[in-house]
Amino acid sequence: MRPDPGEVLHFSEDPTIERFVPHVAPTSRKSEPYVWAVGADRCPDYWFPRACPRALAWTGPGTTAEDAVRIIGAGCGDRVHAIEYGWLRPMLETRLYAYRLPADGFAPIGDPPHAVVSTVPVTPLGPPEPVGDLVELHERAGIQVRLLDSLWPFWEEVIGSSLEFSGIRMRNARR
C-alpha cells in the first residue's frame, strides 16, 4: 500500500475519519499541531498496529556489507522490521486503513525527513482503503519481519551500525 503520485498516506485503525485536523500528538517531540502523513518511501514503517513497538533497519548509501549481513542477514533483502513475539497476534488481527491525502500543503519534517506534515485541516481524497494482511504486505514488499523476545538488544546493534533505521513506539517495548 503506497500513495499514487501527488498523494501521501495516513494509516489508521479508525475507518471513520472524515477530516484530519492538526493536533499535537501525545508522542510528538514537537509542540506545533500537525496532520501527519508519509510518502511512499516511509509507508512500510506504518504497516503495523498503531501501538506496536518496532525497530526498523535498512541499507543506505553508507551501509557496510558487514553490517548488512550481520544485522539484516545474508540473502535476506535490504530491510528488516523487528517486533516482539507478543505483537504477532495483533499484527495478524489488526484491521489497518490507508487514507489518501493530497500531497499539496504537506512539508517534510525531521532531519533526515521521516514524514510529512500539514498545519491546516486535510480532507481525504476518498474513503479509507483496507490495507489487508500486514505480514503479507511486508512479504510482497520484500521486507523481512523478525520476531524477538525484546527489541532492545537488536535496537542497540542497529543504532550502533552503519544501517539507516527508525524506532517507532519503542516506549512500548519490553524491558
Phi, psi and chi 1 to 4 in degrees:
 res  aa     phi    psi   chi1   chi2   chi3   chi4
   1 MET       -  108.9  172.8   70.1   54.1      -
   2 ARG  -133.5  156.8  -50.0  -92.0 -175.5  159.5
   3 PRO   -75.1  152.9   27.0  -32.5      -      -
   4 ASP   -80.2  165.3  -69.1  -30.5      -      -
   5 PRO   -53.7  138.3  -26.9   35.7      -      -
   6 GLY    82.9    6.5      -      -      -      -
   7 GLU  -125.1  159.0  -62.3  175.9  -11.4      -
   8 VAL  -130.2  164.3  -66.7      -      -      -
   9 LEU  -118.8  148.3  -65.1 -177.7      -      -
  10 HIS  -122.1  126.7  178.5   92.4      -      -
  11 PHE  -100.1  138.0  -67.5   94.7      -      -
  12 SER  -154.0  152.9  178.0      -      -      -
  13 GLU   -87.2   -4.6  -66.6  172.3   27.3      -
  14 ASP  -100.3  112.3  180.0   -5.2      -      -
  15 PRO   -88.9   14.0   34.4  -36.0      -      -
  16 THR  -112.1    9.8   65.9      -      -      -
  17 ILE   -75.7  123.7  -57.0  169.0      -      -
  18 GLU  -101.6  -22.3  -64.9  179.3    5.4      -
  19 ARG  -155.1  133.7 -173.8  169.7 -178.3 -112.9
  20 PHE   -95.6  124.1  -70.3   88.7      -      -
  21 VAL  -111.5  132.5  177.2      -      -      -
  22 PRO   -53.8  137.4  -25.0   34.7      -      -
  23 HIS  -151.0  163.8   69.8  -76.2      -      -
  24 VAL   -91.7  113.1  177.4      -      -      -
  25 ALA   -66.4  140.4      -      -      -      -
  26 PRO   -58.0  -26.5  -17.6   24.6      -      -
  27 THR   -95.3   -0.5   58.0      -      -      -
  28 SER   -76.4  143.9  179.5      -      -      -
  29 ARG   -87.5   -6.0  -66.8 -174.8 -177.9  126.6
  30 LYS   -98.1  146.1  -53.5  -77.8 -174.1 -173.8
  31 SER   -97.7   -5.6   59.7      -      -      -
  32 GLU   -82.3  143.5  -60.9   87.4   -1.3      -
  33 PRO   -77.9  134.2   21.2  -24.9      -      -
  34 TYR  -138.4  158.6  -65.7  123.5      -      -
  35 VAL  -100.5  125.4  172.4      -      -      -
  36 TRP  -100.8  143.0  -67.7   81.7      -      -
  37 ALA  -154.8  175.6      -      -      -      -
  38 VAL  -137.8  152.8  -69.4      -      -      -
  39 GLY   -87.6 -179.3      -      -      -      -
  40 ALA   -56.2  -38.2      -      -      -      -
  41 ASP   -67.0  -27.6   59.5  -30.0      -      -
  42 ARG  -107.1    2.3  -62.6  -49.6  -70.1 -100.9
  43 CYS   -54.6  -44.5  -76.8      -      -      -
  44 PRO   -57.7  -24.2  -26.3   35.4      -      -
  45 ASP   -62.0  -19.2  -60.0    9.3      -      -
  46 TYR  -116.7   15.2  -64.7   91.6      -      -
  47 TRP   -85.7   55.6  -64.1  -19.5      -      -
  48 PHE  -147.8  160.7  -64.2   88.3      -      -
  49 PRO   -58.0  145.3  -22.1   32.1      -      -
  50 ARG   -51.7  -48.4  178.3  175.2  172.0   74.0
  51 ALA   -83.8   -1.7      -      -      -      -
  52 CYS   -67.4  121.6  177.7      -      -      -
  53 PRO   -72.6  140.3   24.7  -30.2      -      -
  54 ARG  -149.2  141.4   51.5 -141.8 -176.1 -112.4
  55 ALA  -113.5  117.7      -      -      -      -
  56 LEU  -114.4  135.2  -41.1  172.3      -      -
  57 ALA  -141.2  142.4      -      -      -      -
  58 TRP  -150.8  159.8   58.1   92.4      -      -
  59 THR   -76.6  150.1   58.9      -      -      -
  60 GLY  -139.7 -175.9      -      -      -      -
  61 PRO   -58.8  -30.5  -15.3   22.2      -      -
  62 GLY   -96.4    7.6      -      -      -      -
  63 THR   -76.8  130.7  -58.3      -      -      -
  64 THR   -82.0  151.5   65.6      -      -      -
  65 ALA   -60.2  -36.9      -      -      -      -
  66 GLU   -62.5  -45.1  -65.1   80.4   16.4      -
  67 ASP   -66.6  -39.6  -80.8  -11.6      -      -
  68 ALA   -61.1  -46.1      -      -      -      -
  69 VAL   -68.6  -42.4  168.3      -      -      -
  70 ARG   -65.6  -39.5 -179.8  171.7   59.7   87.5
  71 ILE  -101.0  -44.1  -65.6  172.7      -      -
  72 ILE   -85.3  -42.5  -64.5  175.4      -      -
  73 GLY   113.0  147.9      -      -      -      -
  74 ALA   -67.9  129.7      -      -      -      -
  75 GLY    68.9   20.2      -      -      -      -
  76 CYS  -108.0   20.1  -65.2      -      -      -
  77 GLY    86.9 -163.1      -      -      -      -
  78 ASP  -119.1   13.7   60.5    1.5      -      -
  79 ARG  -151.2  141.6 -169.4  172.3  179.3  117.0
  80 VAL  -136.1  137.7   60.0      -      -      -
  81 HIS  -118.8  122.0  -70.2  177.2      -      -
  82 ALA  -108.3  136.2      -      -      -      -
  83 ILE  -132.9  168.3   64.4  170.9      -      -
  84 GLU   -89.5  151.9  -66.2  171.7  -24.9      -
  85 TYR   -50.0  -39.2  -75.6  106.5      -      -
  86 GLY   -62.8  -15.1      -      -      -      -
  87 TRP   -99.0    0.7  -76.5   93.7      -      -
  88 LEU   -64.8  -48.9  177.8   58.1      -      -
  89 ARG   -60.0  -48.9 -174.1  167.0  -50.3  -74.9
  90 PRO   -58.6  -35.3  -25.6   33.7      -      -
  91 MET   -62.9  -36.8 -178.7   92.3  166.6      -
  92 LEU   -78.8  -26.6  -64.6  171.2      -      -
  93 GLU  -104.0  -18.2  -64.6  174.5   -7.6      -
  94 THR   -67.5  135.2  -65.9      -      -      -
  95 ARG   -98.8  110.5  -66.5 -172.1   52.9   84.5
  96 LEU  -107.6  145.4 -170.1   65.5      -      -
  97 TYR  -124.5  148.4  -60.9   87.6      -      -
  98 ALA  -113.5  129.0      -      -      -      -
  99 TYR  -102.7  125.9  -72.3   87.2      -      -
 100 ARG   -87.5  126.5  -66.1 -176.5 -178.2  -83.4
 101 LEU  -122.8  148.6  -53.2  174.5      -      -
 102 PRO   -67.7  131.5   22.3  -28.7      -      -
 103 ALA   -67.4  -26.1      -      -      -      -
 104 ASP   -58.7  134.7  -68.0  -15.5      -      -
 105 GLY    93.6   -8.3      -      -      -      -
 106 PHE   -99.6  143.8  -80.5   88.0      -      -
 107 ALA  -129.0  147.3      -      -      -      -
 108 PRO   -62.3  149.6  -15.1   25.6      -      -
 109 ILE  -135.8  144.0 -168.7  167.3      -      -
 110 GLY   100.7  161.7      -      -      -      -
 111 ASP  -137.1   97.8 -175.7   25.1      -      -
 112 PRO   -73.9  160.7   28.0  -33.2      -      -
 113 PRO   -59.9  135.7  -22.5   33.5      -      -
 114 HIS  -122.6   -6.5   60.1  -83.6      -      -
 115 ALA  -160.8  177.8      -      -      -      -
 116 VAL  -127.3  149.6  -67.7      -      -      -
 117 VAL  -134.3  153.2  -65.3      -      -      -
 118 SER  -123.8  145.1  174.0      -      -      -
 119 THR  -101.8    4.3   57.0      -      -      -
 120 VAL  -123.8  156.6  -61.7      -      -      -
 121 PRO   -57.8  148.0  -25.4   35.6      -      -
 122 VAL  -131.3  131.6 -179.8      -      -      -
 123 THR   -99.9  129.4  -59.4      -      -      -
 124 PRO   -58.5  154.0  -22.0   32.0      -      -
 125 LEU   -74.9  -13.5  -64.9  169.8      -      -
 126 GLY  -175.3 -173.1      -      -      -      -
 127 PRO   -67.5  156.9   21.2  -28.3      -      -
 128 PRO   -65.5  147.6   25.9  -33.7      -      -
 129 GLU  -106.5  129.9  -60.2  172.3   33.7      -
 130 PRO   -61.0  132.9  -16.6   27.2      -      -
 131 VAL   -77.6  -32.3  171.6      -      -      -
 132 GLY    93.9 -159.1      -      -      -      -
 133 ASP   -65.6  116.3 -176.9  -47.3      -      -
 134 LEU   -69.5  -35.3  -60.4  176.9      -      -
 135 VAL   -69.5  -42.6  173.5      -      -      -
 136 GLU   -62.7  -36.9 -176.6 -180.0  -61.8      -
 137 LEU   -60.0  -43.9 -166.3   58.5      -      -
 138 HIS   -62.0  -44.4  -81.3   82.9      -      -
 139 GLU   -59.2  -47.8  178.6 -175.4   19.7      -
 140 ARG   -61.4  -30.7  -74.4 -165.2  -42.2 -100.9
 141 ALA   -85.8   -2.8      -      -      -      -
 142 GLY    73.2   27.8      -      -      -      -
 143 ILE  -105.1  123.8  -60.5  170.3      -      -
 144 GLN   -70.9  133.4  177.9 -173.0  163.8      -
 145 VAL  -108.1  121.3  175.9      -      -      -
 146 ARG  -111.6  133.4 -172.0  172.4  -62.2  167.2
 147 LEU  -101.0  128.9  -62.4  174.1      -      -
 148 LEU  -131.9  154.7  -57.4  169.9      -      -
 149 ASP   -66.8  -42.5 -177.5   51.5      -      -
 150 SER  -141.1  141.4  169.6      -      -      -
 151 LEU   -77.4  -22.6  -69.9  178.2      -      -
 152 TRP   -62.0  -45.8  -66.5  108.6      -      -
 153 PRO   -61.4  -41.0  -24.8   34.7      -      -
 154 PHE   -62.9  -45.7  176.0   74.6      -      -
 155 TRP   -57.9  -43.1 -177.9 -116.5      -      -
 156 GLU   -62.5  -39.1  -67.8  -58.2  -39.1      -
 157 GLU   -65.0  -44.0  -72.1  -65.3  -44.2      -
 158 VAL   -63.3  -49.8  167.0      -      -      -
 159 ILE   -70.3  -18.6   64.2  173.2      -      -
 160 GLY   -92.7    5.8      -      -      -      -
 161 SER  -104.6 -177.0   76.8      -      -      -
 162 SER   -92.5    4.4   59.6      -      -      -
 163 LEU   -73.2  156.1  -70.7  163.8      -      -
 164 GLU   -84.6  154.1  -63.5 -173.0   18.6      -
 165 PHE  -158.0  164.5   58.8   85.4      -      -
 166 SER  -150.5  138.1 -180.0      -      -      -
 167 GLY  -118.2  123.0      -      -      -      -
 168 ILE  -121.9  133.0  -61.0  174.4      -      -
 169 ARG    57.8   30.7  -54.5  -75.4 -169.4  -91.1
 170 MET   -61.8  -21.7  -68.5  -64.8  -71.9      -
 171 ARG   -63.9  -19.3   70.1 -176.5  178.8  -71.2
 172 ASN   -90.0   -1.0  -63.6  -19.1      -      -
 173 ALA   -76.0  151.4      -      -      -      -
 174 ARG   -67.1  141.8  -65.6  175.1   62.4 -173.1
 175 ARG   -95.9      -  -74.6  -75.1  173.5 -177.3
